[in-house]
Amino acid sequence: MGNKILKGEEIHKHYDFKHKLGSGTFATVKFAIKKSTKQEFAVKVIKKAKLNPDELIVVHDEVTIMHKINHPNCVKLFEMYESKKKVYMVLELLNGGELFERILDKGSYSEKEASDLIKDIATAIKYLHSIGVVHRDLKPENLIYSHKKDNEGCIKITDFGLAKFRTDDGKMATACGTPGYVAPEVLKNESYGPPVDLWSLGVILYILLCGFPPFYHVSTSALYRQIKQGQYDFPSPYWDEISDEAKSLVKGMLTVNPAERLTPGGVLDHPWISGGKASAAPFSADHTQRLTLMQARRTLKKGVRSIIAVNRFSRKFKNIVDQQNQ
């Protein structure tokens, strides 16, 4: 529909709002049905009173970027309504679950499945970069399946709140991203560009293959030091069953120098993606257990419901890291 902004009050003429799907600091996401077609959507409702002028500009930037995006592996924005008090973003409804939730529900995973997934995400990243968009916050929580059934659902990149159009020189300077997934050049306060998305994808691939992240420390400063120096490895026994081709792709993306890092095209041309080198044999049960532990720790930390529980999971997770470093 282009960049047309509709009057906020009119949205209730066209959509029936139902239950809440989720909420954050500034916004609530609601399930809605379009009256004329009975089609289902997710509507992000943003209260302007909770935003300062700069934050409101970021919201409008997000809308501008999403209006330009049209790719099967990116969530789609259909309409935007705005009133004096609220902004409404009518989005594609995704009900297939987050990436790691889907893997855990399935109960098993393989290199072949990871390869197919990375291929889809890399294809989407290549598209985004081709239209001048850098996501800047790729992480498992922002990768959601469209439907619950494997034969119907596809992975979608979501949450373009930190996305940015590249400047004329292709460089950006604002420090943003999520600890653990952010690229070294961002932490070094250097100007950066599209390669930051490939670093984040490398972190995601590493976790998919072994069930824990390449960089981890209870101290944020120590974590950032690891990332800036590219301090990670493939510890035994967790990586013993993983192919050399898969490790090669991880190394290609987790390269500290962004000029030497793989591009989206380089990822798609890699033998592990394009050459049928990924094994279809399921990973061991230990892989699922490690991924379950990491997911539980993230969920508990996000909810901040039980510091004791978070610390307990942190200690267990730290044991894995300690074993890596022995």
C-alpha positions as CSV (number, residue, x, y, z in Angstrom):
1,M,0.0,0.0,0.0
2,G,3.0,2.3,-0.3
3,N,3.8,4.7,2.5
4,K,0.2,5.8,3.0
5,I,-0.7,6.5,6.6
6,L,-4.3,6.1,7.6
7,K,-6.2,7.8,10.4
8,G,-5.8,5.9,13.6
9,E,-9.4,6.1,14.6
10,E,-10.5,4.3,11.4
11,I,-8.7,1.1,12.2
12,H,-11.6,-0.1,14.4
13,K,-13.9,0.3,11.4
14,H,-11.8,-2.2,9.5
15,Y,-10.5,-4.6,12.2
16,D,-11.9,-6.5,15.1
17,F,-9.4,-6.6,17.9
18,K,-9.3,-9.8,19.9
19,H,-6.8,-11.2,22.5
20,K,-3.3,-10.0,23.3
21,L,-0.4,-11.8,21.6
22,G,2.4,-10.1,23.5
23,S,3.6,-6.9,25.0
24,G,6.8,-4.9,25.6
25,T,7.9,-1.6,27.1
26,F,6.4,0.6,24.4
27,A,3.9,-1.6,22.5
28,T,1.3,-4.3,22.7
29,V,0.6,-6.8,19.9
30,K,-3.0,-7.9,19.4
31,F,-4.7,-10.5,17.3
32,A,-7.1,-8.9,14.9
33,I,-9.4,-9.9,12.1
34,K,-10.1,-7.8,9.1
35,K,-13.9,-7.4,8.9
36,S,-14.1,-7.4,5.1
37,T,-12.1,-10.5,4.4
38,K,-12.0,-12.3,7.8
39,Q,-8.2,-12.5,7.3
40,E,-6.1,-12.7,10.5
41,F,-3.4,-10.2,11.4
42,A,-1.1,-9.2,14.3
43,V,-1.5,-5.5,15.1
44,K,1.3,-3.8,16.9
45,V,-0.2,-0.9,19.0
46,I,2.3,1.7,20.1
47,K,1.4,4.3,22.7
48,K,3.0,7.7,21.8
49,A,2.9,8.9,25.4
50,K,5.6,6.3,26.3
51,L,7.9,7.6,23.5
52,N,10.2,10.6,23.4
53,P,10.5,12.5,20.1
54,D,13.6,10.5,19.0
55,E,11.9,7.2,19.8
56,L,8.8,8.2,17.7
57,I,11.2,9.0,14.8
58,V,12.6,5.4,15.2
59,V,9.0,4.0,15.0
60,H,8.4,5.9,11.8
61,D,11.7,4.8,10.4
62,E,10.7,1.2,11.1
63,V,7.5,1.7,9.2
64,T,9.3,3.3,6.3
65,I,11.7,0.4,6.1
66,M,9.0,-2.3,6.4
67,H,7.0,-0.7,3.6
68,K,9.9,-1.3,1.3
69,I,10.4,-5.0,2.3
70,N,8.7,-7.7,0.2
71,H,10.3,-11.1,0.7
72,P,8.9,-14.5,1.7
73,N,11.3,-14.8,4.6
74,C,10.6,-11.4,6.1
75,V,7.5,-10.5,8.1
76,K,5.2,-8.2,6.0
77,L,3.7,-4.9,7.0
78,F,0.3,-4.3,5.4
79,E,-1.0,-1.1,6.8
80,M,-0.2,1.7,9.3
81,Y,-2.8,3.8,11.2
82,E,-1.8,6.7,13.3
83,S,-3.8,8.9,15.8
84,K,-2.7,11.6,18.2
85,K,-2.1,8.9,20.9
86,K,-1.3,5.7,19.1
87,V,0.4,4.1,16.1
88,Y,-1.0,0.9,14.7
89,M,1.1,-1.5,12.5
90,V,-0.9,-4.2,10.8
91,L,1.5,-7.1,10.4
92,E,1.5,-10.6,9.0
93,L,0.4,-13.0,11.7
94,L,3.1,-15.5,12.5
95,N,2.0,-18.4,14.7
96,G,4.6,-21.1,14.1
97,G,6.8,-20.2,17.1
98,E,10.3,-18.9,17.6
99,L,13.2,-20.8,16.1
100,F,14.5,-22.6,19.2
101,E,10.9,-23.3,20.4
102,R,10.2,-25.0,17.1
103,I,13.4,-27.2,17.4
104,L,12.6,-28.2,20.9
105,D,9.0,-29.0,20.1
106,K,10.3,-31.2,17.2
107,G,12.6,-33.0,19.6
108,S,15.5,-33.5,17.2
109,Y,17.6,-31.6,14.7
110,S,20.2,-32.3,12.0
111,E,22.9,-30.5,10.0
112,K,20.6,-30.7,6.9
113,E,17.8,-28.9,8.7
114,A,20.3,-26.2,10.0
115,S,21.7,-25.9,6.5
116,D,18.2,-25.4,5.0
117,L,17.4,-22.8,7.6
118,I,20.6,-20.8,7.2
119,K,20.0,-20.8,3.4
120,D,16.6,-19.2,3.9
121,I,17.9,-16.6,6.3
122,A,20.9,-15.8,4.2
123,T,18.7,-15.4,1.1
124,A,16.6,-12.9,3.1
125,I,19.6,-11.0,4.3
126,K,21.0,-10.8,0.8
127,Y,17.7,-9.3,-0.3
128,L,17.6,-6.8,2.6
129,H,21.2,-5.7,1.8
130,S,20.3,-5.3,-1.9
131,I,17.6,-2.8,-1.0
132,G,19.9,-1.0,1.4
133,V,18.5,-2.4,4.7
134,V,20.7,-3.7,7.5
135,H,18.7,-5.5,10.2
136,R,21.3,-5.0,13.0
137,D,19.5,-7.2,15.6
138,L,19.4,-10.7,14.2
139,K,18.9,-13.3,17.0
140,P,16.8,-16.4,17.5
141,E,13.9,-14.5,19.1
142,N,13.5,-12.5,15.8
143,L,13.3,-15.6,13.7
144,I,9.7,-16.9,13.7
145,Y,7.9,-19.5,11.7
146,S,4.8,-18.6,9.8
147,H,2.9,-21.8,10.6
148,K,3.2,-24.6,13.0
149,K,3.2,-27.4,10.4
150,D,6.7,-28.1,8.8
151,N,5.2,-28.5,5.4
152,E,3.4,-25.1,5.6
153,G,5.6,-22.9,7.6
154,C,8.7,-20.9,6.6
155,I,11.1,-18.9,8.7
156,K,10.6,-15.2,8.8
157,I,12.9,-12.4,10.0
158,T,11.0,-10.1,12.3
159,D,11.4,-7.0,14.4
160,F,12.9,-4.2,12.3
161,G,13.0,-1.8,15.1
162,L,16.8,-1.4,14.9
163,A,17.0,-1.8,11.2
164,K,18.6,1.0,9.2
165,F,18.9,2.2,5.6
166,R,22.6,2.4,4.7
167,T,24.1,5.8,4.3
168,D,25.8,6.9,1.1
169,D,29.1,5.5,2.3
170,G,27.4,2.3,3.5
171,K,28.6,2.9,7.1
172,M,26.8,3.3,10.4
173,A,28.0,4.3,13.9
174,T,25.2,3.8,16.4
175,A,26.0,1.1,18.9
176,C,23.0,-1.3,19.0
177,G,22.3,-5.0,18.9
178,T,21.9,-7.8,21.5
179,P,24.8,-9.0,23.7
180,G,26.1,-12.3,22.5
181,Y,25.0,-11.6,18.9
182,V,26.5,-8.2,18.2
183,A,29.5,-7.9,15.9
184,P,33.0,-6.9,17.1
185,E,33.2,-3.7,15.0
186,V,30.1,-2.4,16.8
187,L,31.6,-3.0,20.2
188,K,34.8,-1.4,19.1
189,N,32.8,1.8,18.3
190,E,34.0,1.6,14.7
191,S,31.8,2.6,11.7
192,Y,30.1,-0.6,10.4
193,G,27.9,-1.9,7.6
194,P,26.0,-4.9,6.4
195,P,28.6,-7.5,7.6
196,V,27.2,-7.1,11.1
197,D,24.2,-9.2,10.1
198,L,26.5,-12.1,8.9
199,W,28.3,-12.1,12.3
200,S,24.9,-12.5,14.0
201,L,24.0,-15.3,11.6
202,G,27.2,-17.0,12.4
203,V,26.4,-17.0,16.2
204,I,23.0,-18.4,15.4
205,L,24.5,-21.2,13.3
206,Y,27.0,-22.1,16.0
207,I,24.2,-22.5,18.5
208,L,22.1,-24.5,16.1
209,L,25.0,-27.0,15.7
210,C,26.0,-27.5,19.3
211,G,23.3,-26.1,21.6
212,F,25.2,-23.3,23.3
213,P,26.7,-20.0,22.2
214,P,30.2,-19.3,21.0
215,F,30.6,-16.4,23.4
216,Y,29.5,-16.6,27.0
217,H,30.4,-15.0,30.3
218,V,28.5,-13.8,33.3
219,S,30.4,-10.5,33.1
220,T,29.2,-8.4,30.2
221,S,32.6,-6.7,29.8
222,A,34.3,-10.1,29.6
223,L,31.7,-11.3,27.1
224,Y,32.4,-8.2,24.9
225,R,36.2,-8.8,25.2
226,Q,35.7,-12.4,23.9
227,I,33.6,-11.1,21.0
228,K,36.0,-8.3,20.0
229,Q,38.9,-10.8,20.0
230,G,36.9,-13.5,18.3
231,Q,37.7,-16.0,21.1
232,Y,35.7,-19.1,20.4
233,D,36.5,-22.7,19.5
234,F,34.8,-26.0,18.7
235,P,35.2,-28.0,22.0
236,S,35.1,-31.7,22.3
237,P,32.9,-33.7,22.7
238,Y,30.2,-31.2,21.7
239,W,31.5,-30.6,18.2
240,D,32.9,-34.1,17.5
241,E,29.9,-35.1,15.4
242,I,29.8,-31.8,13.4
243,S,31.2,-31.8,9.9
244,D,34.3,-29.9,8.9
245,E,32.2,-28.1,6.2
246,A,29.8,-26.8,8.9
247,K,32.7,-25.6,11.0
248,S,34.2,-23.9,7.9
249,L,31.0,-21.9,7.4
250,V,30.9,-20.8,11.1
251,K,34.5,-19.6,10.8
252,G,33.6,-17.7,7.6
253,M,30.9,-15.7,9.4
254,L,32.6,-15.4,12.8
255,T,35.6,-13.5,11.3
256,V,36.5,-10.5,13.3
257,N,37.6,-8.4,10.3
258,P,34.3,-7.5,8.5
259,A,36.2,-7.1,5.2
260,E,37.1,-10.8,5.4
261,R,33.8,-12.0,6.6
262,L,31.5,-14.0,4.3
263,T,28.8,-12.1,2.4
264,P,25.3,-13.4,2.1
265,G,26.3,-14.7,-1.4
266,G,29.4,-16.3,0.0
267,V,27.2,-18.1,2.5
268,L,24.8,-19.3,-0.2
269,D,27.7,-20.5,-2.3
270,H,29.4,-22.4,0.5
271,P,29.5,-26.2,0.0
272,W,27.7,-26.9,3.3
273,I,24.7,-24.9,1.9
274,S,24.8,-25.5,-1.8
275,G,26.8,-28.7,-2.2
276,G,24.8,-31.2,-0.2
277,K,27.5,-31.6,2.4
278,A,25.2,-31.4,5.4
279,S,24.3,-34.7,7.1
280,A,20.6,-35.6,7.7
281,A,21.5,-37.7,10.7
282,P,19.9,-36.3,13.9
283,F,22.1,-34.8,16.6
284,S,22.4,-36.7,19.9
285,A,19.9,-36.2,22.7
286,D,22.5,-34.1,24.5
287,H,22.2,-31.5,21.8
288,T,18.5,-31.0,22.6
289,Q,19.2,-30.9,26.4
290,R,21.8,-28.2,25.9
291,L,19.5,-26.2,23.7
292,T,16.7,-26.7,26.3
293,L,19.0,-25.4,29.1
294,M,19.9,-22.3,27.1
295,Q,16.3,-21.6,26.2
296,A,15.2,-22.0,29.8
297,R,18.0,-19.7,31.0
298,R,17.0,-17.0,28.4
299,T,13.3,-17.2,29.3
300,L,13.9,-17.0,33.0
301,K,16.3,-14.1,32.6
302,K,13.9,-12.3,30.3
303,G,11.0,-12.7,32.8
304,V,13.2,-11.9,35.9
305,R,10.8,-14.0,37.9
306,S,13.3,-15.9,39.9
307,I,16.9,-14.8,40.4
308,I,17.6,-18.0,42.2
309,A,16.5,-20.0,39.2
310,V,18.4,-17.9,36.8
311,N,21.6,-18.3,38.8
312,R,21.1,-22.0,39.0
313,F,20.8,-22.3,35.2
314,S,23.7,-19.9,34.8
315,R,25.9,-22.2,37.0
316,K,24.9,-25.2,34.9
317,F,25.6,-23.3,31.7
318,K,28.9,-22.0,33.1
319,N,30.0,-25.7,33.6
320,I,29.6,-26.3,29.9
321,V,31.7,-23.2,29.1
322,D,34.4,-24.3,31.7
323,Q,34.6,-27.7,30.0
324,Q,35.1,-25.9,26.7
325,N,38.1,-24.0,28.1
326,Q,39.8,-27.0,29.7
